[in-house]
Amino acid sequence: MGLDFSHGTAHFSHHGFAEFRDALVKVIDPDKKQHLYYMYLDGTFRKYKNDPLFPFIDHADNEGMLTPAELTKVIPRLKELLKKLDPEDERFVSHREQGKEMLRGMRKAYRNNEDFVFC
């Protein structure tokens, strides 16, 4: 169980993926007080709609896809944010490694002009 992707070997538990995305948004917005899950419920997550990572933030954690056009924006932003995750925070060691693997899968999908599917 959990979340896999059409390209690459990255794997997250659903909870882990939610925590991973929340950590990325925290890098974007260090003053964020609410967990991303609750921001979905009240719609406040839309305040990040101008961020290149938004297509990655704005979908269900158990399905969906990113198109090659979306990947052109998401890939460089994800690469940038992964570097900024706190290396001292042990909670994110696995997430960071899986994030790097997911990034490799996204690049492969982009090179092949294919959708990157969350499954």
Secondary structure, DSSP 4 states (H G I P E B T S, - for coil): --B-BSSSS--B-HHHHHHHHHHHHHHH-TT--S-HHHHHHHTGGGGGTTSTTHHHHSS-TTS-EE-HHHHHHHHHHHHHHHHHS-TT-GGGHHHHHHHHHHHHHHHHHHHTT--EEB-
